Amino acid sequence: MNPLHHPRRLLLALGAALATLAGCANQDLSKYAAERPQLDLATYFNGKIIAHGIFQDRSGQVVRRFTVDMDGRWEGNQGVLDEHFTYSDGKKERRIWRLTKHSDGRYSGSADDVVGTAGGQTSGNAFQWAYTLRLPVDGKEYEVQFDDWMYLVDDKVMLNRATMRKFGIRLGEVTLSFYKQSP
């Protein structure tokens, strides 16, 4: 019996497939709890860091390359991350994050171009960070949701992959490689 000839079976099969895909779409931060080295943002983002990145549109095409020079400073549980972006087309931007480290591995933060408060949490070597960014494009400003995942490789290198969405629609991805400078 062909399930395509039975609408009810077809709907059940489609529903099961969508449920499976939806389950695969979200990572589980707790799965990284045993991974080492343990990530502490206040330690990693303290001092000078350089990052190299790309932005890929939804088709996977690299449409923008950039570097970020960062300087992080922490006093107790309060941190400032001063980011200077230089894009391949020569454009420059700056973002200053004001971060708070909470006792349970959570972090919160704000920046002038971030809507509301960013929130995230560490587990093992991973950090998941979510926020809405006001993104200027061709003289207009759009509010875009970021879902950042960072993975500490060793005491110098961290990789970051962020998915950008608007109205739930995936716009593209940002990939970054961070390198912590020696003091």
Secondary structure as UniProt FT lines:
FT   HELIX           3..5
FT   HELIX           7..25
FT   HELIX           29..32
FT   TURN            33..34
FT   HELIX           41..44
FT   STRAND          47..57
FT   TURN            58..59
FT   STRAND          62..75
FT   TURN            76..77
FT   STRAND          78..87
FT   TURN            88..89
FT   STRAND          92..101
FT   TURN            103..104
FT   STRAND          106..110
FT   TURN            112..113
FT   STRAND          114..123
FT   TURN            124..125
FT   STRAND          126..137
FT   TURN            138..139
FT   STRAND          140..152
FT   STRAND          157..166
FT   TURN            167..168
FT   STRAND          169..180
//
